[in-house]
Amino acid sequence: MSELPASVRLALWMTASWRGDLDTTAALGRAFPDLDHVAGDLARLDVWRDLGERALFVALPRPGDPSRMPRGSTAATAHAAEAGECVFVAGLGGVLVPTLSEFGPEGDVGVRADWTAYEADPIPRHRLEMLDLRDIERGLLLRLREHTERFEQVGGHPWGDEARAEAQADLDTALWGIPPSTSGRALRIMSLAANLSRLAHRTLGLTSLGSGGLDAGTVRTRGVLLRDLAADADAALADATNVAVMSIAGWRPA
């Protein structure tokens, strides 16, 4: 799977499509070359375009904190929080949420994304235009320093050399297949945030976390810190992506 969430890639490529760079089918192919099947309420994308939408935005919510996605139904909020991602349009209001799953027999398993559409409230354009890349990057780096200090205060080594290598093995700092019109400044922040988020999530799943004499309380504290780091990284990733979307749509300079 790509380093970027499916909703991030869809937001960038579909906005490029709505600008006239490529059609919907081609945009979906560019956004999901690593998926074996993409289905669901994707006709909503053409409806939004035909009704005048020119920018598709992304949110990366989490359970208990849907604040960055448009206000909508309980079902929409719960689905997006469970998926950890969604895309939305600001003018008309509306959300698409992916469900990623595997299919096929053992030894020949594919990955699919099924998108579900929900109604949602519009979002005033000025709320999105307030996003600033310098503030996003400054805030992410500040939070990273704070998280580092909190890790040091907990004490001990969170994982040994073998586990550290395992956590970093699937990280790729190369740039992904995204629209060439994506702002380079935004992409730098997206790269940092995406890798921080993936490292935090990857580390949470390590069975060797807590080795080296850490007690259960310390392990739990480290888990909270890693989830907080992932949440801050995801927020920065979504914000930087939305700045890039506005640039592609022609709302603001790159």
BELGI-V978477 format. One record per residue. N is the residue number from 1. SS is DSSP state (h for helix, s for strand, l for the rest). PHI is phi in degrees with one decimal (NA if undefined). PSI is psi in degrees with one decimal (none if undefined). Layout:
<<N & SS & PHI & PSI> <N & SS & PHI & PSI>>
//
This chain:
<<1 & l & NA & 152.4> <2 & l & -66.3 & 157.6> <3 & l & -68.1 & -23.4> <4 & l & -95.8 & 140.8> <5 & l & -58.3 & 152.9> <6 & h & -57.6 & -38.2> <7 & h & -68.0 & -33.7> <8 & h & -63.3 & -46.9> <9 & h & -66.2 & -40.2> <10 & h & -64.4 & -41.8> <11 & h & -60.2 & -44.0> <12 & h & -68.5 & -49.0> <13 & h & -71.3 & -36.3> <14 & h & -72.1 & -34.9> <15 & h & -63.8 & -40.3> <16 & h & -62.5 & -36.5> <17 & h & -65.3 & -45.5> <18 & h & -65.6 & -23.1> <19 & h & -76.0 & -17.3> <20 & l & 108.7 & 7.0> <21 & l & -70.4 & -33.7> <22 & l & -163.4 & 163.9> <23 & l & -83.5 & 175.3> <24 & h & -61.4 & -45.7> <25 & h & -60.6 & -44.1> <26 & h & -65.6 & -39.2> <27 & h & -63.6 & -41.2> <28 & h & -64.6 & -38.5> <29 & h & -64.9 & -39.6> <30 & h & -70.3 & -34.4> <31 & h & -72.7 & -32.1> <32 & l & -129.4 & 54.6> <33 & l & -68.4 & -17.8> <34 & l & -93.4 & -2.8> <35 & l & -100.6 & 145.9> <36 & l & -88.3 & -22.4> <37 & s & -154.5 & 133.3> <38 & s & -128.4 & 124.9> <39 & s & -149.0 & -175.0> <40 & s & 110.4 & -149.4> <41 & l & -85.4 & 43.9> <42 & l & -73.2 & -16.1> <43 & h & -61.4 & -22.0> <44 & h & -59.9 & -29.8> <45 & h & -61.3 & -44.6> <46 & h & -69.8 & -33.6> <47 & h & -62.6 & -47.6> <48 & h & -59.7 & -43.5> <49 & h & -61.4 & -46.4> <50 & h & -65.6 & -25.2> <51 & l & -90.9 & 7.0> <52 & l & 106.0 & -0.7> <53 & l & -70.7 & 140.0> <54 & l & -127.6 & -0.1> <55 & l & -140.2 & 128.0> <56 & l & -108.8 & 120.3> <57 & s & -102.1 & 167.2> <58 & s & -126.5 & 147.0> <59 & s & -133.1 & 145.6> <60 & l & -124.4 & 71.4> <61 & l & -74.5 & 171.4> <62 & s & -140.4 & 159.7> <63 & l & -53.9 & 129.2> <64 & l & 88.4 & -7.9> <65 & s & -143.4 & 80.2> <66 & l & -93.5 & 19.1> <67 & l & -63.4 & -22.7> <68 & l & -93.9 & 1.4> <69 & l & -109.2 & 159.8> <70 & l & -62.4 & 152.5> <71 & l & -69.2 & 128.4> <72 & s & -151.8 & -159.1> <73 & l & -71.3 & 162.6> <74 & h & -60.1 & -38.4> <75 & h & -63.7 & -42.4> <76 & h & -64.5 & -45.5> <77 & h & -63.6 & -43.7> <78 & h & -65.7 & -41.9> <79 & h & -64.8 & -45.9> <80 & h & -64.6 & -39.7> <81 & h & -65.7 & -39.3> <82 & h & -66.8 & -42.0> <83 & h & -72.6 & -27.3> <84 & l & 79.5 & 12.4> <85 & l & -167.1 & 158.8> <86 & s & -169.6 & 165.6> <87 & s & -119.0 & 157.7> <88 & s & -155.3 & 159.3> <89 & l & -108.6 & 145.0> <90 & l & -87.9 & -36.6> <91 & l & -75.2 & -56.1> <92 & l & -80.8 & -29.3> <93 & l & 84.7 & 134.5> <94 & l & 155.2 & 147.7> <95 & s & -133.6 & 143.3> <96 & s & -121.4 & 129.1> <97 & s & -120.7 & 130.6> <98 & s & -89.8 & 148.6> <99 & s & -119.5 & 113.5> <100 & s & -92.3 & 134.8> <101 & s & -152.3 & 164.3> <102 & s & -103.4 & 151.9> <103 & s & -147.8 & 163.0> <104 & l & 102.0 & 166.5> <105 & l & -73.9 & 162.3> <106 & l & -58.5 & 132.3> <107 & l & 93.4 & -12.6> <108 & l & -143.4 & 55.6> <109 & l & -90.6 & 132.0> <110 & s & -110.6 & 167.4> <111 & s & -118.4 & 135.3> <112 & s & -129.1 & 156.9> <113 & s & -124.9 & 124.3> <114 & s & -113.5 & 122.9> <115 & s & -101.3 & 133.0> <116 & s & -116.0 & 130.3> <117 & s & -93.6 & 142.5> <118 & s & -136.1 & 151.9> <119 & l & -76.9 & 151.6> <120 & s & -156.1 & 162.8> <121 & l & -73.2 & 147.9> <122 & l & -63.7 & 161.4> <123 & l & -122.3 & 127.4> <124 & l & -56.3 & 135.5> <125 & h & -58.1 & -36.0> <126 & h & -65.3 & -25.6> <127 & h & -66.2 & -35.1> <128 & h & -79.3 & -37.4> <129 & h & -69.4 & -13.6> <130 & l & -71.0 & -18.3> <131 & l & -62.5 & 136.5> <132 & l & -133.8 & 128.0> <133 & h & -61.0 & -38.1> <134 & h & -63.6 & -42.0> <135 & h & -66.9 & -39.1> <136 & h & -62.1 & -48.0> <137 & h & -66.7 & -43.8> <138 & h & -60.5 & -43.2> <139 & h & -65.3 & -40.3> <140 & h & -65.1 & -44.6> <141 & h & -66.2 & -36.5> <142 & h & -63.7 & -46.3> <143 & h & -65.1 & -35.6> <144 & h & -63.3 & -42.0> <145 & h & -62.4 & -42.2> <146 & h & -63.4 & -42.1> <147 & h & -64.1 & -39.5> <148 & h & -61.5 & -43.7> <149 & h & -63.3 & -39.8> <150 & h & -66.5 & -38.9> <151 & h & -61.3 & -42.3> <152 & h & -65.3 & -34.5> <153 & h & -68.9 & -31.5> <154 & h & -64.8 & -38.9> <155 & l & 86.9 & 162.7> <156 & l & 80.4 & 173.3> <157 & l & -100.2 & 122.0> <158 & l & -66.4 & -27.3> <159 & l & -159.7 & 156.6> <160 & l & -81.3 & -178.3> <161 & h & -61.2 & -39.7> <162 & h & -65.6 & -44.4> <163 & h & -68.0 & -37.1> <164 & h & -61.6 & -43.8> <165 & h & -63.5 & -37.5> <166 & h & -63.9 & -40.0> <167 & h & -66.8 & -34.1> <168 & h & -92.7 & -8.4> <169 & l & -62.0 & -36.0> <170 & l & -99.9 & 12.8> <171 & l & -84.2 & 138.0> <172 & l & -130.6 & 116.1> <173 & l & -87.1 & 1.7> <174 & l & -70.0 & 158.9> <175 & l & -77.7 & 148.6> <176 & l & -91.8 & 172.9> <177 & l & -77.2 & 88.1> <178 & l & -125.0 & 167.1> <179 & l & -54.3 & 137.2> <180 & l & -64.2 & -17.6> <181 & l & -82.3 & 0.6> <182 & l & -65.6 & 132.5> <183 & l & -57.9 & 129.1> <184 & h & -63.7 & -36.5> <185 & h & -64.7 & -43.6> <186 & h & -66.0 & -39.1> <187 & h & -64.3 & -35.6> <188 & h & -61.7 & -42.6> <189 & h & -71.0 & -39.7> <190 & h & -59.8 & -41.5> <191 & h & -62.7 & -47.6> <192 & h & -62.0 & -48.5> <193 & h & -64.6 & -42.1> <194 & h & -63.7 & -41.6> <195 & h & -70.2 & -37.0> <196 & h & -62.8 & -43.5> <197 & h & -64.0 & -45.8> <198 & h & -65.8 & -38.2> <199 & h & -65.7 & -41.4> <200 & h & -64.7 & -46.9> <201 & h & -64.4 & -40.6> <202 & h & -64.3 & -40.7> <203 & h & -69.2 & -33.3> <204 & h & -59.5 & -29.0> <205 & l & -91.4 & 1.7> <206 & l & -72.6 & 127.3> <207 & l & -71.2 & -22.4> <208 & l & -89.9 & 2.9> <209 & l & -61.3 & 130.8> <210 & l & 97.3 & 0.5> <211 & l & -70.4 & 165.6> <212 & l & 87.1 & 22.3> <213 & l & 93.4 & 6.1> <214 & l & -71.5 & 140.0> <215 & l & -84.6 & 172.1> <216 & h & -61.8 & -37.4> <217 & h & -63.3 & -41.2> <218 & h & -65.6 & -40.6> <219 & h & -61.1 & -43.3> <220 & h & -62.9 & -42.1> <221 & h & -62.5 & -42.2> <222 & h & -62.8 & -36.4> <223 & h & -62.1 & -41.6> <224 & h & -63.0 & -43.3> <225 & h & -62.9 & -41.5> <226 & h & -65.7 & -39.1> <227 & h & -66.7 & -37.9> <228 & h & -64.8 & -41.4> <229 & h & -62.3 & -44.1> <230 & h & -62.0 & -40.1> <231 & h & -65.0 & -42.7> <232 & h & -66.1 & -39.8> <233 & h & -65.9 & -41.8> <234 & h & -64.3 & -39.0> <235 & h & -62.7 & -42.9> <236 & h & -66.3 & -38.5> <237 & h & -62.5 & -46.3> <238 & h & -63.8 & -44.1> <239 & h & -64.3 & -45.0> <240 & h & -64.4 & -39.1> <241 & h & -61.5 & -42.2> <242 & h & -68.7 & -30.8> <243 & h & -65.5 & -43.1> <244 & h & -62.3 & -39.9> <245 & h & -60.6 & -45.6> <246 & h & -64.1 & -34.0> <247 & h & -67.3 & -45.6> <248 & h & -61.8 & -39.0> <249 & h & -73.6 & -11.4> <250 & l & 84.8 & 14.4> <251 & l & -73.5 & -29.9> <252 & l & -155.6 & 161.5> <253 & l & -65.0 & 159.3> <254 & l & -68.4 & none>>
//
